[in-house]
Amino acid sequence: MKFRCSQQELTKALNTVSKAVSNRTTLPVLKGILINASSDDTILITASDLEISIKKEMKASVEEEGSVVVISKLFCDIIRKLPDEEIEIETDDNKSLAIKTNSSEFEVICLPVEDFPKIGEREEESQELVFDKEIFKEMVRKTSFAASIDESKGVLTGIYTEINEDFINMVALDGFRLALVTEKMKSAVPSSFIISSKGMNEISKIAAEEENEEDIKLYLGSKKAVFVIGKTEVILRIMEGEYIKYRDIIPSDNLTKAIVGKDVFIDSIERASLLAKEGKNNLIKMTIEDDLITITSRSEEGNVKEEIAVEKEGNDIIIGFNSKFIIDVMKAIDDEKVALTFKTGISPCVVKPVEGNQYEYLILPVRIPTM
């Protein structure tokens, strides 16, 4: 194998592909990346940790076809440190790889190509879906934080994507809060799937790094999903199992509604959380009465009281929350005002837009001890 390419272009490609390299594995080959040079003057760079696989195609001047696997960290570090000029990469026996520029020359040991996992092609029966890149990124940002980080919770570590005829829902929940975001979709074939939150976040990052404005294409099969973003392909395993019937969790009725300015609200909760962190469960108490929300927190270190003006309808209410859960939700929302709805002091709070139905967030309360 022998080819020449731009140092900057190769660095960009490696930065993308290396997201799929496994750092916690007993299989040495999963710490490597596969480089394949073709006679059509392209090289294909691939990495996989068996859960997520990334392929990146780039242009090069190929003199001799071939494939090689090199340790990702070492190879990437070398390429990043080289000057911004043309690089020549060559191997004769697939046991070592030579990297040359006008002033530098490296030789690194290769791993067996035959040990690299077979990524496979798109499933024949897969359906094609198209996502607007910016909308996809925002939907992942607004839901992924609510997915569980506990691997024992199975599908709850993923984002559930539900595609209807003219709109798409993304849902994540971890047992303490739920995030639901709804958007219109360009081409909607009714379907649903669950992909790990980690994988969806990687897709979002890659989409942000791609300079072109192309849509994200998804080829959805029965066992895997292939996302195509420009010259990059990301293959993700579809999680097995049935997702929770999330609609049954969201209360449909409420006795209290408060409309509050988001920025003022989050600032007050962040100040109150300074003391909440010294106590248990980051606990803050909210008292909604007349036209005020009073936020209090108390610990051995001291106490705090914040008051915010609101537009209130319905009953007065006293309720406690883990402040982190409220802050996470508020940071995901772009609106200037939000509507908080409650049924009782021990029922979930639902956060909605003042108008429309683009999102719903549910936050479970915490029982309030004597504060």
N, C-alpha and C positions, 0 to 999 in steps of 0.2 A: 504494500500500500504506500502511495506517495501522493501528497497534494500540497498546494500552497493556498493560503487564505489570509484575510485581514485579521490582525490581532484584536481589534475592537469588536468586529463581528463575531469572532469566535468567543470572546469574553462574554458578550451578551447572551449568546446561545448557551454557554456553560452555566451562566447565572440562572437561566430559566430551568434547564434540565436538572441541575444539581438539587433542586427542591425535592426531587423524588429519591435521592440517594439515602439509603438507610445507614444511620450511624449506630444503631443498636441492633446488631445482627451477629450471629455466629457464622454466617456465610460470607466469606471474603468477597465473593463476586458481586454481592449487593452493595458493596462500598465502591464499586467501579461504575464507569460509564462505557457504553458501547459506541464506538465510532465506526461508521460504515461509509466508505468512499465509493461513489458510482461513476460510471463512464459518462454520465450526462452532466458532469461538473457540479454535482451536489454532494454534500456530506450530510448524513443523518446521525444525530447524536441522541442516544437513548439512555434513560436511567429508570430503575424500578425498585421499589421496596416490597413488591408483591401486592400492596394495597393500592398504590397509585403509581402509574407509569407515565413518563413524559418523553415525547419525541419532538425534536426540533430539527428542521431542515434549513440548510443555508448553502449559499453558493461558494464554490471553491474552484481552483484550477487543478483538476485531477489528472495526474500522469499515470497512475497505476491503481486499479481497483483493489479493494480489500477491506477487512474488518479487524478491529482490535479492541480489547478491553483494558482500560487503565484505571488505577486508583483515582477516584474523583478528586479528593482533597488536594493531593500532590499535583496532579495535572492542572487543576483549576488555579492553584496558587502560582504555579510557574507561568501559565499563560497571562494571568493578571499582571504579573510583575514585568513582563517583557515590554519593550518599547512599542510605540504605535507604528508598526511597519508590517510588512508581509512576513508571514511565518511559513517555514517549510516543515512538514511532518512526514516522517518516513519510517517504515518497518520492513524488514526482509523476512523474518522468521516468526513473527508474532510473539516473540519472547521479550523483546525490548523495543522501545519506541524512541526515535531520535527527533528532537525539537530544535530547529535551527533558525536564527536570524542573522543579520549582518555581523553582529558582535557577540552573540551568545549561542551556546550549544549545550543541550541537556540530553541525557539518556535515562529513560525510566523503564522499570520492569513491567511487563504486561501480565494480565491474567488470562486463563483459558477462555476463548470465545464460546466454546461449546457449553460452558457452565453457566453462561448468562441466561436468565429466564426468557422463555419464548413469550413475547408480548401478545402475539396474535393479531388478527385483523378484525374489522367490524363484523358483528354478527349479521348474517344474511337477511334476517327478518327485522333488522333494526329500523325504526322510524326516525325521520329527520325532523328536528325542531329547531326553530331559530329564535334566539334571544337578542334583544337590544343590549349591547355591551354595558352601557352606563346603568340601565335599569337592573340588569343582572347583578352588577357590583353592589348597587345600593340595597337590593333585596337581601343579599348575603350579609352585608354589613349590619342590616337592621334585624337579622334573625339569629345569626351564628352564635352570638354571645349567650343565648338562652339554651343552647344545646348542652347536654350533660358532658362532663369530662370524666365521668366514672365509666370505665370500659365494661363493667359488669352490667350496666343498664342497656346494653344492646342497641336497639334502634334509636334510643333517646340520645345517643352520641351523634346522631345524624340530623340532617335537615330534610324534612319531608316536603317534596315538591308535588303539587297537585295542579294539573293542567286541565282547564275546562275549555269550552268552545271559544270563548272570547276573553278569558282572563286566566291568570296564574296566581296560585297561593304558594308561599313558602312558610313553613311552620317549624319552630324548634321549641322544645320544652325540657326541663330538667327535674320536674317535681316541685319546684319552688316558684318558677315563673314560666310564662308562655309568651312566645312572640309569633304573631301572624301578620304577614304583609301581603297585600293584594295589588296586582298591576295588570293593565291590559297587555295582551300578547299579540305579536304580529301574525304568527301562524300557529294555531292551536289545534293539536290533535288530542282529544281527551286521553289522559294517562296520568300515572302517578309513580313516584319512585323515591327511595331514600338513599342519600349519599352522605358519607361521613362529613361532619362539620369541617374537619381538617382539610379534606379534599376540596370541598366547596370554597374554602378560604384560599387555597392554592390557585384554584381556577380564577378567582377574583383578582389575586395578585398578578397572575400572568396576563390577564386582560388589561390591567392597569399599566403594565410595562410595554404592551404592544403599541407601537406608534400608529398603526393604521386604524381606521374607524370602522372596520368591518364588524358585522354582527358575529355573535358566538353561535356556532352550529353544534347541535347535539345529535349524535346518532345513538338512539336508545334501544338497547337490546334487552334480553331477559335476565342476563347476569352481569353485564357491564355497560357502562356509558362512556362514549367517546366524545370529548369536547374538542372542537377544532377552532383555534383562535389564530388567524393568520397562517403562519408556517409552523405553528405548534399544535401538537395533538396531545391531549391528556386522557389517559384511560383510567377509569375508576371502577371499582367493584360496587355493584348495587347491593345494598344491605338487605339481608333476608329477614323476613318477619313482618307482622302487621303493625302499622302505626296506631297509636292511641286515637280514639275518636275524639279529637280535640274540641269539636263543636259542643260536645256534651259537657265539657269542663267550663266553658265560658258562660257565666250567668246571663240570662236573657232579660232579667228584671232587676231594677234597682230602686232604692228608696232615697238615695242621696246622690246629687250630682254637683260637682264643683269645677268651674272653669278657671284655670290659673295660668299666669304667664310662665312659660317653660323656663326661661333663663333665671328669673327671680326664684322660682321654685327650686331649681337645681342648686343655685348658689346657697340658699338657706339650708338645704339638706346636707350639702358638703360641709358647711360650717358646723352643723349639728353633729355630723358624723365624726368630727375631730374628737369629740368626747365619747361618742357611741363606740368607737374602736377600743376604748379603754374598758368598756363593759362587756356584756355577753351578746353575741349575735348581731353586733352593730346596731343595736336596738334604738329606734327613735319612736316617739309617740306623737301622733297627729290628732289634734282636736279641731274638728270642723264645726264652727258655731257662728250663726249669723253670717257676716260677710268676711270672716277671717279663718285662715288655717293657722293654728298655733302648733309649732314643731318644738318639742322638748326632748332633751336627752340628759341622763344623769349617770355619773360614775363616781368612783372613789376620788377621781381627780378633780371633779367639779360638776357644774351643770350649765345648760344652755337653753335659751328660749328665743325662738324666732317667730315673727308674725308676718303673714302675707295676706293681702287683700284678695278675695275671690268673688266670683259670681256663683252663688249657691242656690240650689233648688232642693226642697225636701227636708229630711230630718237632720238634726245635729248628729254627730257621730264621733266616737273616740276609737282609734285603731292604732296598732303598732306594726312596724315593719323593720326588716333588715335594710338599713340605709343603702347598702351596696346594690341591692336589687332595684331600688327606685332610681339610683344614679345611672346604672347601666341602661335602663329603659329610656330615661330622659336624654341621655347622650346619643341614643339611636334616632331620636325624633328631630326633624328639621322645623316643624311648625313653631310659630311664636306663642301660640296658646294650645293647651290640651284640656281635654275633659276627663275628669276622674269620677268614676261611678262606684257606688258602694251599696250593698244590701244591709249588712250588719257589721258590727265591730270584729266579727270572727270569720267573715266571708271575704273572698278575694276582691281586690281592687282591680277594676278594668280601666285601662287608659286608652282613650280613643281620640281621633281628631274631632275638633269642634264641628266640622262639616265633612261629609264624605265618609268613606269606609276603607281608606288605604291601609290602615293598620289597626290591630287590637293587641294590647299587651295585658297580660294577667299577672298579678303579683299576689302571692299568698301572704296573709298577715302573720304576725308573731304575737302570741299571747302576751299581754302586758302584765308584768309583775307590779307590785306596789313601787311606784317610782317617786 
